[in-house]
Every structure is written in C-alpha cells, then in structure tokens.
C-alpha cells in the first residue's frame, strides 16, 4: 500500500518526476535507444535486477571518458565563484554546482546503433559485447513508476525517502572550454548535466539522470550523514522488460561468445531473443 500524499506539504529535499522536462529535449515516442555492454555487465545487471547509474563526476570506467561530465562550463566558473549566498557567504555558486554534480547520476544510451558506440563501449570483456535496444517511451514509463515510490531508495540496506529527481534529455554538444551560459543568469544545475564537449557528438546520447538537491546534507535516522557513492543501482526487471517490449532486441557484437551468452541467460530464465539472447 502506498501512502496518500496528495495533501502532503511540499518538501524541496524530495525528488520529483521530470521536473525539468520543459527545459530538456526528449525524443518522440517510438524512438529506439541503444546501449552497448560487456556480456559480464549484462549478466550482472540481469541477475541483480538493476539499471546502473554512474555519478557524473566519476566516469573513469571506459577509455576516453569525459572528465568534465556534468561540470559547470569552464567560462562560467569565475562568475559562479564570485556569486555568494547571503546566508552562507563562504559557499559560492561554484560550490553549489560542484555539490550538485557530486549528487547527480546518469544512465546513458545512444539514439543511433552506430559503429562509433560499438567501438567505444563494452570493451575489455573475456566474452565480448552485446547491444541492447530499448523502446524509449516504455522505458520512461517503467522508470517513472519506479521513481514514484516514495521509499524506493535503498541506502546501505535501509529504505530512505526518495531524494532523487529523474529527468530525460538529449545531450547538447558544444565547445566546453569556450561557451559561457551564465551571462544573464545562473543556469539551473540540470543544464550542466545535459551538455558535453562537441568532441563527443558522435555519441548522440540520450541521458537519464537522477539528481538530488545541492544544498545542505542528507542525514539518516541515526544521525549518519549520507555519502553519495560512485554508482547507483535502480531496480529494473530485465525479464519483464523483454516480454513487454521495453527491451526490443538483444544482439551480439564483435567477439561475442554467443554460446556462453545463451547458456548464462538461460540459467537466469531468459530464452533466445533474436538469435542472441
């Protein structure tokens, strides 16, 4: 049973469903999303029942990762540092953006099943890589339903209030070192989550973000201050997704050990999909 919160007071520390939809560009219904994974990561995700989200300031798990992912633009930082909070003069706008970045996570997909994403992602596996195609509209609905549960977040095994807001958007590619966006006003932190340097434009990335407010601290019932881990696992049922059309295709990539993939997925109760999984 879920709690009726229709008349509950607004709590700015709690997360929301797509609060920045009006400022982000989402693809239309019917859009396919593509994700390249090592076979090992796919099997871990299926058996663990999760979609993995990286904290945006900790992308180091693949070559050519963007060290500036989610970071305030280089030309914005000086003005952000000069902006101070009236009630916290030692805490600048730049500090605020850095803290927001430290509390923001992303799960990344491509709008295109391109040679580029096959070359760049899912490397280093003993058994090869696979591609997974998702129906964007169905994936969005599934995640929004999961995120609407107020106590859906587990932290060290304890149920917590839902502090993350979920958003969906196509990444905007620009010159990270040259562009300035805080000339007239300081941008919402979500803007920095959805811009990357133009050198990454071939990714054609659709990003799902989970972000917590960048002010103050989150404290557990026992007084422990919450730390934001480098990664989050959001509950996701791959078996159900493969039967209801949220996942539309699983297909082998270069060097894929197809027999191993079929055998291991079979042990997890998943039969052949398009001859690959």
C-alpha positions as a Markdown table, in Angstrom:
| # | Residue | x | y | z |
|---|---|---|---|---|
| 1 | Unk | 0.0 | 0.0 | 0.0 |
| 2 | Unk | 1.3 | 3.4 | -0.9 |
| 3 | Unk | 0.8 | 6.5 | 1.3 |
| 4 | Unk | -1.7 | 9.1 | 0.0 |
| 5 | Unk | 0.5 | 12.2 | -0.4 |
| 6 | Unk | -2.0 | 14.4 | -2.3 |
| 7 | Unk | -2.3 | 16.8 | 0.6 |
| 8 | Unk | 1.2 | 16.4 | 2.0 |
| 9 | Unk | 3.3 | 19.5 | 2.4 |
| 10 | Unk | 5.9 | 20.3 | -0.2 |
| 11 | Unk | 9.3 | 19.1 | 0.7 |
| 12 | Unk | 12.1 | 20.6 | -1.5 |
| 13 | Unk | 14.5 | 17.9 | -0.4 |
| 14 | Unk | 12.4 | 15.1 | -2.0 |
| 15 | Unk | 12.7 | 14.1 | -5.6 |
| 16 | Unk | 10.2 | 14.6 | -8.4 |
| 17 | Unk | 9.3 | 13.0 | -11.7 |
| 18 | Unk | 10.7 | 15.0 | -14.7 |
| 19 | Unk | 10.7 | 18.5 | -13.0 |
| 20 | Unk | 12.9 | 19.9 | -15.9 |
| 21 | Unk | 11.0 | 18.3 | -18.8 |
| 22 | Unk | 10.2 | 21.8 | -20.1 |
| 23 | Unk | 13.9 | 22.7 | -20.5 |
| 24 | Unk | 15.2 | 19.4 | -21.9 |
| 25 | Unk | 14.7 | 17.8 | -25.3 |
| 26 | Unk | 13.3 | 14.3 | -25.2 |
| 27 | Unk | 13.0 | 12.0 | -28.2 |
| 28 | Unk | 9.5 | 11.2 | -29.6 |
| 29 | Unk | 7.6 | 8.1 | -28.8 |
| 30 | Unk | 8.8 | 5.2 | -30.9 |
| 31 | Unk | 12.4 | 6.2 | -30.6 |
| 32 | Unk | 14.8 | 3.3 | -30.0 |
| 33 | Unk | 17.7 | 3.7 | -27.6 |
| 34 | Unk | 20.9 | 1.6 | -27.8 |
| 35 | Unk | 23.2 | 0.5 | -25.0 |
| 36 | Unk | 26.5 | -1.4 | -25.5 |
| 37 | Unk | 27.6 | -3.6 | -22.6 |
| 38 | Unk | 30.1 | -6.3 | -21.9 |
| 39 | Unk | 28.4 | -9.7 | -21.5 |
| 40 | Unk | 29.6 | -9.8 | -17.9 |
| 41 | Unk | 27.9 | -6.5 | -17.1 |
| 42 | Unk | 24.7 | -7.6 | -18.8 |
| 43 | Unk | 24.6 | -10.8 | -16.8 |
| 44 | Unk | 25.3 | -8.9 | -13.5 |
| 45 | Unk | 22.6 | -6.4 | -14.3 |
| 46 | Unk | 20.0 | -9.1 | -15.2 |
| 47 | Unk | 20.8 | -11.3 | -12.1 |
| 48 | Unk | 20.9 | -8.3 | -9.8 |
| 49 | Unk | 17.8 | -6.7 | -11.4 |
| 50 | Unk | 19.1 | -3.2 | -11.9 |
| 51 | Unk | 20.0 | -0.4 | -14.3 |
| 52 | Unk | 23.4 | 1.1 | -13.4 |
| 53 | Unk | 23.8 | 4.8 | -13.0 |
| 54 | Unk | 27.2 | 6.4 | -12.7 |
| 55 | Unk | 27.8 | 9.5 | -10.7 |
| 56 | Unk | 28.6 | 12.1 | -13.4 |
| 57 | Unk | 31.9 | 13.2 | -11.8 |
| 58 | Unk | 33.2 | 9.6 | -11.6 |
| 59 | Unk | 33.3 | 8.5 | -15.2 |
| 60 | Unk | 36.5 | 6.5 | -15.4 |
| 61 | Unk | 35.3 | 3.1 | -16.4 |
| 62 | Unk | 36.0 | 3.3 | -20.1 |
| 63 | Unk | 38.6 | 4.8 | -22.4 |
| 64 | Unk | 38.1 | 8.4 | -23.5 |
| 65 | Unk | 35.6 | 9.1 | -20.6 |
| 66 | Unk | 34.6 | 12.7 | -20.3 |
| 67 | Unk | 36.4 | 14.1 | -17.2 |
| 68 | Unk | 34.2 | 17.2 | -17.4 |
| 69 | Unk | 30.9 | 15.3 | -17.4 |
| 70 | Unk | 28.3 | 17.3 | -15.5 |
| 71 | Unk | 30.8 | 20.0 | -14.6 |
| 72 | Unk | 30.0 | 23.7 | -14.8 |
| 73 | Unk | 31.4 | 25.2 | -18.0 |
| 74 | Unk | 35.0 | 26.5 | -17.9 |
| 75 | Unk | 33.9 | 30.0 | -18.8 |
| 76 | Unk | 31.1 | 30.0 | -16.2 |
| 77 | Unk | 33.3 | 29.1 | -13.2 |
| 78 | Unk | 34.8 | 32.5 | -12.4 |
| 79 | Unk | 31.4 | 34.2 | -12.2 |
| 80 | Unk | 29.9 | 31.3 | -10.3 |
| 81 | Unk | 32.7 | 31.6 | -7.8 |
| 82 | Unk | 32.0 | 35.3 | -7.3 |
| 83 | Unk | 28.3 | 34.6 | -6.6 |
| 84 | Unk | 27.8 | 34.1 | -2.9 |
| 85 | Unk | 24.8 | 33.0 | -0.9 |
| 86 | Unk | 23.5 | 35.7 | 1.5 |
| 87 | Unk | 23.1 | 33.3 | 4.4 |
| 88 | Unk | 26.2 | 31.3 | 3.6 |
| 89 | Unk | 28.8 | 33.8 | 2.4 |
| 90 | Unk | 31.6 | 31.1 | 2.3 |
| 91 | Unk | 29.5 | 29.0 | -0.1 |
| 92 | Unk | 29.7 | 30.1 | -3.7 |
| 93 | Unk | 27.6 | 29.4 | -6.7 |
| 94 | Unk | 30.6 | 27.3 | -8.0 |
| 95 | Unk | 30.5 | 25.3 | -4.7 |
| 96 | Unk | 26.8 | 24.7 | -5.3 |
| 97 | Unk | 27.2 | 23.4 | -8.8 |
| 98 | Unk | 30.1 | 21.2 | -7.7 |
| 99 | Unk | 27.9 | 19.7 | -5.0 |
| 100 | Unk | 25.0 | 19.2 | -7.4 |
| 101 | Unk | 27.4 | 17.4 | -9.7 |
| 102 | Unk | 28.5 | 15.1 | -6.8 |
| 103 | Unk | 24.8 | 14.2 | -6.3 |
| 104 | Unk | 23.9 | 13.6 | -9.9 |
| 105 | Unk | 23.9 | 10.2 | -11.6 |
| 106 | Unk | 23.3 | 9.2 | -15.2 |
| 107 | Unk | 22.4 | 6.1 | -17.3 |
| 108 | Unk | 23.4 | 6.7 | -20.9 |
| 109 | Unk | 22.1 | 5.5 | -24.2 |
| 110 | Unk | 22.6 | 6.4 | -27.9 |
| 111 | Unk | 19.9 | 7.4 | -30.3 |
| 112 | Unk | 21.7 | 5.5 | -33.0 |
| 113 | Unk | 23.1 | 2.0 | -33.3 |
| 114 | Unk | 26.4 | 3.3 | -34.8 |
| 115 | Unk | 29.8 | 2.0 | -35.4 |
| 116 | Unk | 31.1 | 4.6 | -33.0 |
| 117 | Unk | 29.3 | 3.3 | -29.9 |
| 118 | Unk | 30.3 | -0.3 | -30.8 |
| 119 | Unk | 33.9 | 0.8 | -31.0 |
| 120 | Unk | 33.9 | 3.0 | -27.8 |
| 121 | Unk | 31.9 | 1.0 | -25.3 |
| 122 | Unk | 31.7 | -2.5 | -23.8 |
| 123 | Unk | 35.4 | -3.2 | -24.2 |
| 124 | Unk | 37.7 | -5.3 | -22.1 |
| 125 | Unk | 35.5 | -8.4 | -21.8 |
| 126 | Unk | 36.7 | -12.0 | -22.0 |
| 127 | Unk | 33.4 | -12.9 | -23.6 |
| 128 | Unk | 32.7 | -10.0 | -25.9 |
| 129 | Unk | 30.0 | -7.4 | -26.0 |
| 130 | Unk | 26.2 | -7.1 | -26.7 |
| 131 | Unk | 23.9 | -4.4 | -27.8 |
| 132 | Unk | 20.5 | -3.8 | -26.2 |
| 133 | Unk | 17.7 | -1.8 | -27.8 |
| 134 | Unk | 15.1 | -0.2 | -25.6 |
| 135 | Unk | 11.8 | 1.5 | -26.5 |
| 136 | Unk | 12.2 | 5.0 | -25.1 |
| 137 | Unk | 8.6 | 5.6 | -24.2 |
| 138 | Unk | 8.2 | 2.3 | -22.4 |
| 139 | Unk | 11.5 | 2.6 | -20.6 |
| 140 | Unk | 10.5 | 6.1 | -19.5 |
| 141 | Unk | 7.1 | 4.9 | -18.1 |
| 142 | Unk | 8.8 | 2.0 | -16.2 |
| 143 | Unk | 11.4 | 4.2 | -14.6 |
| 144 | Unk | 8.8 | 6.9 | -13.7 |
| 145 | Unk | 6.7 | 4.3 | -12.0 |
| 146 | Unk | 9.7 | 3.0 | -10.0 |
| 147 | Unk | 10.7 | 6.6 | -9.0 |
| 148 | Unk | 7.2 | 7.5 | -7.9 |
| 149 | Unk | 7.5 | 5.2 | -4.9 |
| 150 | Unk | 8.5 | 7.5 | -2.1 |
| 151 | Unk | 10.6 | 4.9 | -0.2 |
| 152 | Unk | 12.2 | 3.4 | -3.3 |
| 153 | Unk | 15.8 | 4.3 | -2.5 |
| 154 | Unk | 17.9 | 1.8 | -0.6 |
| 155 | Unk | 21.0 | 3.1 | 1.2 |
| 156 | Unk | 23.1 | 0.5 | 2.9 |
| 157 | Unk | 20.1 | -1.7 | 3.1 |
| 158 | Unk | 17.8 | 0.9 | 4.7 |
| 159 | Unk | 14.8 | 2.3 | 2.9 |
| 160 | Unk | 15.0 | 6.0 | 2.5 |
| 161 | Unk | 12.8 | 8.8 | 1.2 |
| 162 | Unk | 13.0 | 9.4 | -2.5 |
| 163 | Unk | 15.5 | 12.2 | -2.7 |
| 164 | Unk | 16.3 | 11.9 | -6.5 |
| 165 | Unk | 14.6 | 13.7 | -9.3 |
| 166 | Unk | 14.5 | 11.8 | -12.6 |
| 167 | Unk | 14.9 | 13.6 | -15.9 |
| 168 | Unk | 15.3 | 12.6 | -19.6 |
| 169 | Unk | 17.1 | 14.5 | -22.3 |
| 170 | Unk | 19.2 | 14.5 | -25.4 |
| 171 | Unk | 22.7 | 15.8 | -24.7 |
| 172 | Unk | 23.6 | 19.2 | -26.2 |
| 173 | Unk | 27.1 | 19.3 | -27.6 |
| 174 | Unk | 29.1 | 22.5 | -27.6 |
| 175 | Unk | 32.7 | 23.8 | -27.0 |
| 176 | Unk | 33.0 | 23.2 | -23.3 |
| 177 | Unk | 36.1 | 25.4 | -22.9 |
| 178 | Unk | 34.7 | 28.4 | -24.9 |
| 179 | Unk | 30.9 | 28.7 | -24.3 |
| 180 | Unk | 29.6 | 30.7 | -21.4 |
| 181 | Unk | 26.0 | 30.3 | -20.2 |
| 182 | Unk | 25.8 | 32.5 | -17.1 |
| 183 | Unk | 26.0 | 35.9 | -18.6 |
| 184 | Unk | 22.4 | 36.9 | -17.9 |
| 185 | Unk | 21.5 | 34.5 | -15.2 |
| 186 | Unk | 23.0 | 31.4 | -13.4 |
| 187 | Unk | 21.7 | 28.3 | -15.1 |
| 188 | Unk | 19.8 | 25.5 | -13.4 |
| 189 | Unk | 22.3 | 22.8 | -12.4 |
| 190 | Unk | 20.4 | 20.4 | -14.7 |
| 191 | Unk | 21.8 | 22.3 | -17.7 |
| 192 | Unk | 25.4 | 21.2 | -16.9 |
| 193 | Unk | 24.2 | 17.6 | -16.7 |
| 194 | Unk | 23.0 | 17.7 | -20.3 |
| 195 | Unk | 25.9 | 19.4 | -22.1 |
| 196 | Unk | 29.1 | 17.9 | -23.2 |
| 197 | Unk | 32.0 | 19.0 | -25.4 |
| 198 | Unk | 31.4 | 18.7 | -29.1 |
| 199 | Unk | 34.2 | 16.1 | -29.4 |
| 200 | Unk | 31.7 | 13.6 | -28.0 |
| 201 | Unk | 29.0 | 14.5 | -30.6 |
| 202 | Unk | 29.2 | 11.1 | -32.3 |
| 203 | Unk | 27.7 | 9.5 | -29.1 |
| 204 | Unk | 24.3 | 11.0 | -29.9 |
| 205 | Unk | 23.5 | 10.5 | -26.3 |
| 206 | Unk | 20.1 | 10.3 | -24.6 |
| 207 | Unk | 20.7 | 10.5 | -20.9 |
| 208 | Unk | 18.5 | 9.6 | -17.9 |
| 209 | Unk | 19.6 | 11.5 | -14.8 |
| 210 | Unk | 18.9 | 11.1 | -11.1 |
| 211 | Unk | 19.8 | 14.2 | -9.1 |
| 212 | Unk | 19.4 | 15.4 | -5.5 |
| 213 | Unk | 19.3 | 19.0 | -4.4 |
| 214 | Unk | 22.7 | 20.5 | -3.9 |
| 215 | Unk | 22.0 | 22.4 | -0.7 |
| 216 | Unk | 22.6 | 21.1 | 2.8 |
| 217 | Unk | 23.2 | 17.5 | 3.8 |
| 218 | Unk | 21.1 | 14.4 | 3.9 |
| 219 | Unk | 21.1 | 12.6 | 7.3 |
| 220 | Unk | 19.8 | 9.2 | 8.2 |
| 221 | Unk | 17.6 | 8.5 | 11.2 |
| 222 | Unk | 20.6 | 7.5 | 13.3 |
| 223 | Unk | 22.3 | 10.8 | 12.5 |
| 224 | Unk | 24.7 | 9.4 | 9.9 |
| 225 | Unk | 25.5 | 11.8 | 7.1 |
| 226 | Unk | 24.7 | 10.3 | 3.7 |
| 227 | Unk | 27.5 | 9.9 | 1.2 |
| 228 | Unk | 26.9 | 9.6 | -2.5 |
| 229 | Unk | 28.5 | 6.5 | -3.9 |
| 230 | Unk | 30.2 | 6.5 | -7.3 |
| 231 | Unk | 27.3 | 4.4 | -8.7 |
| 232 | Unk | 23.6 | 3.7 | -8.0 |
| 233 | Unk | 21.6 | 0.6 | -8.9 |
| 234 | Unk | 18.0 | 1.3 | -9.9 |
| 235 | Unk | 15.7 | -1.7 | -9.7 |
| 236 | Unk | 14.8 | -3.0 | -13.2 |
| 237 | Unk | 13.3 | -6.3 | -14.2 |
| 238 | Unk | 15.0 | -7.4 | -17.4 |
| 239 | Unk | 12.8 | -10.5 | -17.8 |
| 240 | Unk | 9.7 | -8.4 | -17.7 |
| 241 | Unk | 11.2 | -5.8 | -20.0 |
| 242 | Unk | 12.0 | -8.4 | -22.6 |
| 243 | Unk | 8.4 | -9.7 | -22.6 |
| 244 | Unk | 6.5 | -6.4 | -22.5 |
| 245 | Unk | 8.6 | -4.7 | -25.3 |
| 246 | Unk | 10.6 | -2.3 | -23.1 |
| 247 | Unk | 13.6 | -4.2 | -24.4 |
| 248 | Unk | 13.1 | -4.7 | -28.1 |
| 249 | Unk | 16.3 | -6.5 | -29.1 |
| 250 | Unk | 19.5 | -8.0 | -27.7 |
| 251 | Unk | 22.1 | -8.6 | -30.4 |
| 252 | Unk | 25.7 | -9.9 | -30.4 |
| 253 | Unk | 28.6 | -7.6 | -31.0 |
| 254 | Unk | 32.2 | -8.3 | -32.2 |
| 255 | Unk | 33.8 | -11.1 | -30.3 |
| 256 | Unk | 30.6 | -12.2 | -28.6 |
| 257 | Unk | 30.7 | -15.7 | -27.2 |
| 258 | Unk | 27.2 | -16.5 | -28.2 |
| 259 | Unk | 27.0 | -19.9 | -26.7 |
| 260 | Unk | 28.2 | -18.6 | -23.3 |
| 261 | Unk | 25.7 | -15.7 | -23.5 |
| 262 | Unk | 22.8 | -18.1 | -24.3 |
| 263 | Unk | 23.8 | -20.6 | -21.6 |
| 264 | Unk | 24.1 | -17.9 | -18.9 |
| 265 | Unk | 20.9 | -16.1 | -19.8 |
| 266 | Unk | 19.2 | -19.5 | -19.9 |
| 267 | Unk | 20.2 | -20.1 | -16.3 |
| 268 | Unk | 18.5 | -16.7 | -15.4 |
| 269 | Unk | 15.3 | -17.8 | -17.1 |
| 270 | Unk | 15.7 | -15.9 | -20.3 |
| 271 | Unk | 15.4 | -17.7 | -23.6 |
| 272 | Unk | 16.7 | -16.7 | -27.1 |
| 273 | Unk | 16.0 | -13.2 | -28.3 |
| 274 | Unk | 16.7 | -12.5 | -32.0 |
| 275 | Unk | 19.2 | -15.4 | -32.0 |
| 276 | Unk | 21.5 | -13.8 | -29.5 |
| 277 | Unk | 19.8 | -13.8 | -26.1 |
